[in-house]
C-alpha cells in the first residue's frame, strides 16, 4: 500500500520505518530535513508538503506534537485535505484533545475521507520494536480497514469506540503515567537518601506491590536500567514538555465534564516546574531531578 506518513519525530520516524519493513511504499513529510534524509536513506520518497505527500497516497498517517500542528497539517492550503483523494482513510496518531480530532474528522468527512484517531502507547522503545498499543477511535468498518496497516507498527490494536475515544483513552493513560513517574521518582530519591542502593530498591519494588512501568521499564534513577533514558542523560524518550502538554489535555477535558483531578493537577504543576528548570526537552523521567541534590548522579 502507498502510505503518506507525516511527522518524523522520536515516535514517527521508527513507526514509518516499520511500515517500510512491512512492505509498504512510503511518501514522507516533516519540517526537519535531517529526518527526511534519514527516511529517504531507508527507502521512503520525500514530499515538499503534507499536501504533496497525501496526493497519491492510499492511506495517510500523521504523528505530530500538538493539536495546533495537527490542525495546520490537515487544514492549511498545503495540508492533507487540500491534496488527498476522496475515499482515502486518514489516521492521526498524535495525542491531542478529543474535540479537535472530532472537528477534523467532520471536515474530512465533507470531502469523503473517513478519519480515525489512533494515539499510541509504548514509548520510543515500542515504536522501534513495532510493539505499540494503538487506541483507535473510529466506526467499526473503518477500524477493520485500519487494522492491517496499524499492525505493521503495533502489537495491540484496540477499538475504543467512535471518533475521539482513542484520545480519551490516551489522555487517561498518560494521566496515570505522569502521576506514577512522580511517585517512583519520590520513592527512589528517598530510598537512596536513606542509604539503600538504587538497584536493590528498584529490584524490590519491581517484585512487590509498587511495580509499574515507570519503575520496571523506565526507572528514573540513573544506572538502574541500562536501556532507560535515565541511563543516557535522560535523552530521547518522551519529553517532559510533552507530558506537561498531555496533563494539560487531561485537565481541560476534566473541566469540561466537571471531574476533579486532584493528583493530576499536582502532577501538572510538578512538570511545569521541570519545564521552567530547563529540563522540558529531557525524558519525562527526568522529573526525579527535582528531588536530587547536585552531589547525586544525574546521568
C-alpha positions as CSV (number, residue, x, y, z in Angstrom):
1,X,0.0,0.0,0.0
2,X,1.1,3.5,-0.7
3,X,1.1,5.4,2.6
4,X,1.7,9.1,3.3
5,X,3.4,9.5,6.7
6,X,3.7,13.0,8.1
7,X,5.7,13.7,11.3
8,X,9.1,12.0,11.8
9,X,10.0,12.8,15.4
10,X,11.2,10.3,18.0
11,X,8.0,8.3,17.6
12,X,7.0,8.9,14.0
13,X,10.4,8.0,12.4
14,X,10.6,4.5,13.8
15,X,6.9,3.9,13.1
16,X,7.5,4.9,9.5
17,X,10.5,2.6,9.2
18,X,8.4,-0.4,10.5
19,X,5.9,0.3,7.7
20,X,8.7,0.1,5.2
21,X,9.8,-3.2,6.7
22,X,6.2,-4.4,6.4
23,X,6.5,-3.9,2.6
24,X,4.5,-0.6,2.2
25,X,5.5,2.2,-0.1
26,X,6.0,5.5,1.8
27,X,6.0,9.1,1.0
28,X,7.0,11.2,4.0
29,X,7.0,14.8,5.0
30,X,8.5,16.6,8.0
31,X,9.8,20.1,8.7
32,X,13.1,18.6,9.7
33,X,15.4,18.0,6.7
34,X,17.6,15.6,8.6
35,X,14.7,13.4,9.5
36,X,13.6,13.4,5.8
37,X,17.1,12.5,4.7
38,X,17.2,9.6,7.1
39,X,13.9,8.1,5.9
40,X,15.0,8.6,2.3
41,X,18.0,6.5,3.0
42,X,15.7,3.8,4.3
43,X,13.7,3.8,1.1
44,X,11.0,6.4,1.5
45,X,10.1,9.1,-1.0
46,X,10.2,12.7,0.2
47,X,7.5,15.2,-0.4
48,X,7.8,19.0,0.0
49,X,4.5,19.5,1.8
50,X,1.8,17.5,3.5
51,X,-0.5,18.2,0.5
52,X,2.0,16.6,-1.9
53,X,2.7,13.7,0.4
54,X,-1.1,12.9,0.5
55,X,-1.8,13.4,-3.2
56,X,-1.1,9.9,-4.4
57,X,-1.4,8.0,-1.2
58,X,-3.9,5.3,-0.4
59,X,-3.6,5.9,3.3
60,X,-2.5,8.9,5.4
61,X,-0.9,8.8,8.9
62,X,0.1,11.8,10.9
63,X,2.2,11.8,14.1
64,X,2.6,15.3,15.4
65,X,3.4,17.1,18.7
66,X,0.2,19.0,19.5
67,X,-3.3,19.9,18.3
68,X,-2.1,23.1,16.6
69,X,0.3,21.1,14.4
70,X,-2.5,18.6,13.6
71,X,-4.9,21.3,12.6
72,X,-2.4,23.0,10.4
73,X,-1.3,19.8,8.8
74,X,-4.8,18.9,7.7
75,X,-6.4,22.3,7.1
76,X,-3.7,24.6,5.7
77,X,-3.6,25.3,1.9
78,X,-0.6,22.9,1.7
79,X,-2.2,20.5,4.1
80,X,-3.5,17.0,3.8
81,X,-7.2,17.8,3.0
82,X,-6.1,20.0,0.1
83,X,-4.3,17.1,-1.6
84,X,-5.8,13.8,-0.6
85,X,-8.2,11.9,-2.9
86,X,-11.7,11.2,-1.7
87,X,-12.2,7.9,0.0
88,X,-8.6,7.7,1.3
89,X,-8.6,6.9,5.1
90,X,-6.9,9.3,7.4
91,X,-5.4,8.4,10.8
92,X,-3.9,10.8,13.3
93,X,-1.7,9.1,15.9
94,X,-0.8,12.3,17.7
95,X,-2.0,12.9,21.3
96,X,-4.5,15.8,21.2
97,X,-7.8,16.7,22.7
98,X,-11.0,14.7,21.6
99,X,-12.7,17.9,20.4
100,X,-10.1,18.7,17.9
101,X,-10.0,15.3,16.3
102,X,-13.8,15.2,16.1
103,X,-13.8,18.6,14.4
104,X,-11.1,17.5,11.9
105,X,-13.0,14.2,11.2
106,X,-16.1,16.2,10.4
107,X,-14.2,18.4,7.9
108,X,-12.6,15.3,6.3
109,X,-15.9,13.6,6.0
110,X,-17.3,16.5,4.0
111,X,-14.9,15.6,1.2
112,X,-15.4,11.8,1.6
113,X,-12.4,11.0,3.7
114,X,-13.0,8.8,6.8
115,X,-10.8,9.8,9.7
116,X,-9.8,8.0,12.9
117,X,-7.8,8.9,15.9
118,X,-5.2,6.3,16.9
119,X,-2.8,7.6,19.6
120,X,-0.2,5.2,20.8
121,X,1.4,3.9,24.0
122,X,4.7,2.1,24.4
123,X,7.3,4.9,24.1
124,X,10.2,5.1,21.7
125,X,11.2,1.5,22.5
126,X,7.8,0.2,21.4
127,X,7.9,2.4,18.3
128,X,11.3,0.9,17.3
129,X,10.3,-2.7,18.1
130,X,6.9,-2.4,16.5
131,X,5.1,-3.3,19.7
132,X,3.0,-0.2,20.2
133,X,-0.6,-0.2,21.5
134,X,-2.9,1.7,19.3
135,X,-6.1,3.2,20.9
136,X,-8.4,3.7,17.9
137,X,-11.4,5.9,17.8
138,X,-13.4,5.0,14.6
139,X,-16.5,3.5,13.3
140,X,-16.3,-0.3,13.1
141,X,-15.9,-0.5,9.3
142,X,-13.1,2.0,9.3
143,X,-11.4,0.2,12.3
144,X,-11.4,-3.0,10.3
145,X,-9.9,-1.2,7.4
146,X,-7.1,0.3,9.5
147,X,-6.1,-2.8,11.4
148,X,-3.8,-4.4,8.8
149,X,-1.8,-1.2,8.4
150,X,-1.5,-0.4,12.1
151,X,-0.4,-4.0,12.8
152,X,2.8,-3.1,11.0
153,X,3.6,-0.7,13.8
154,X,2.0,-2.2,16.8
155,X,1.1,-5.4,18.7
156,X,-2.2,-4.3,20.3
157,X,-4.8,-2.6,18.1
158,X,-7.7,-1.7,20.4
159,X,-11.0,-0.3,19.2
160,X,-12.1,2.2,21.8
161,X,-15.3,3.4,20.2
162,X,-16.3,6.2,18.0
163,X,-14.1,9.1,16.8
164,X,-12.3,10.8,19.8
165,X,-12.5,7.8,22.1
166,X,-8.9,6.9,21.3
167,X,-7.8,10.3,22.6
168,X,-9.9,9.8,25.7
169,X,-8.1,6.5,26.4
170,X,-4.7,8.1,25.7
171,X,-5.1,11.1,28.0
172,X,-6.3,8.9,30.8
173,X,-3.4,6.5,30.3
174,X,-0.9,9.4,30.3
175,X,-2.5,10.9,33.4
176,X,-1.7,7.6,35.2
177,X,1.8,7.6,33.7
178,X,2.7,11.1,34.7
179,X,1.5,10.6,38.3
180,X,3.2,7.2,38.6
181,X,6.5,8.5,37.4
182,X,6.5,11.2,40.1
183,X,5.7,8.6,42.7
184,X,8.5,6.3,41.6
185,X,10.9,9.3,41.5
186,X,10.0,10.3,45.0
187,X,10.5,6.8,46.3
188,X,13.8,6.2,44.5
189,X,15.2,9.5,45.6
190,X,14.1,8.9,49.2
191,X,15.4,5.4,49.3
192,X,18.9,6.4,48.1
193,X,18.9,9.3,50.5
194,X,18.2,6.9,53.3
195,X,21.1,4.7,52.3
196,X,19.7,1.8,50.2
197,X,21.4,1.0,46.8
198,X,19.2,2.2,43.9
199,X,19.4,-1.1,42.1
200,X,18.5,-3.1,45.2
201,X,15.5,-0.8,45.8
202,X,14.3,-1.0,42.2
203,X,14.6,-4.8,42.3
204,X,12.4,-4.9,45.4
205,X,9.8,-2.5,44.0
206,X,9.7,-4.4,40.8
207,X,8.9,-7.7,42.5
208,X,6.5,-6.1,45.0
209,X,3.3,-4.1,45.0
210,X,5.0,-0.9,43.8
211,X,5.8,-2.4,40.5
212,X,4.7,-0.3,37.4
213,X,6.0,0.7,34.0
214,X,7.7,3.8,35.4
215,X,9.6,1.5,37.8
216,X,10.4,-1.6,35.8
217,X,10.9,-0.3,32.3
218,X,11.7,3.5,32.6
219,X,13.1,3.7,36.1
220,X,14.1,7.4,36.6
221,X,17.2,6.7,38.7
222,X,20.4,6.7,36.6
223,X,22.1,3.4,36.0
224,X,19.2,1.2,37.3
225,X,18.0,0.1,33.9
226,X,20.7,0.5,31.2
227,X,18.3,0.9,28.3
228,X,16.2,3.6,30.1
229,X,16.6,7.3,29.3
230,X,17.9,7.9,32.8
231,X,21.0,5.9,32.0
232,X,21.8,8.2,29.0
233,X,21.3,11.6,30.5
234,X,17.5,11.5,30.0
235,X,18.0,11.9,26.3
236,X,15.4,10.6,23.8
237,X,12.3,9.0,25.1
238,X,9.1,11.0,25.9
239,X,9.9,14.7,26.6
240,X,8.8,16.3,29.9
241,X,7.2,19.1,27.9
242,X,5.1,16.6,26.1
243,X,4.0,15.1,29.4
244,X,3.1,18.6,30.6
245,X,1.0,19.0,27.4
246,X,-0.8,15.7,28.0
247,X,-1.6,16.6,31.6
248,X,-3.0,19.8,30.3
249,X,-5.2,17.9,27.9
250,X,-6.5,15.8,30.8
251,X,-7.1,18.9,32.9
252,X,-9.0,20.6,30.1
253,X,-11.1,17.5,29.5
254,X,-11.8,17.1,33.2
255,X,-13.0,20.7,33.4
256,X,-15.4,20.1,30.5
257,X,-17.2,17.4,32.5
258,X,-16.6,18.9,36.0
259,X,-14.5,15.9,37.0
260,X,-11.9,16.5,39.8
261,X,-8.2,15.7,39.1
262,X,-6.6,16.1,42.5
263,X,-3.3,14.3,41.7
264,X,-3.5,15.3,38.0
265,X,-3.4,19.0,38.9
266,X,-0.5,18.5,41.2
267,X,1.4,16.5,38.6
268,X,0.8,19.2,36.1
269,X,2.4,21.7,38.5
270,X,5.4,19.5,39.1
271,X,6.0,19.0,35.3
272,X,5.6,22.8,34.9
273,X,8.5,23.2,37.4
274,X,10.5,20.7,35.4
275,X,9.9,22.7,32.2
276,X,10.8,26.0,34.0
277,X,14.0,24.4,35.3
278,X,15.1,23.9,31.7
279,X,14.5,20.2,31.6
280,X,11.5,20.2,29.3
281,X,13.3,18.6,26.4
282,X,14.6,15.7,28.5
283,X,12.7,12.5,29.0
284,X,9.8,12.9,31.5
285,X,11.6,10.5,33.9
286,X,14.0,13.4,34.5
287,X,11.3,14.7,36.9
288,X,13.5,12.9,39.5
289,X,16.0,15.7,39.2
290,X,13.5,17.8,41.2
291,X,14.3,15.5,44.1
292,X,18.1,15.1,43.8
293,X,20.9,17.2,45.1
294,X,23.9,18.3,43.0
295,X,26.1,15.6,44.6
296,X,23.8,12.8,43.4
297,X,24.2,11.2,39.9
298,X,22.0,12.8,37.2
299,X,23.1,10.7,34.2
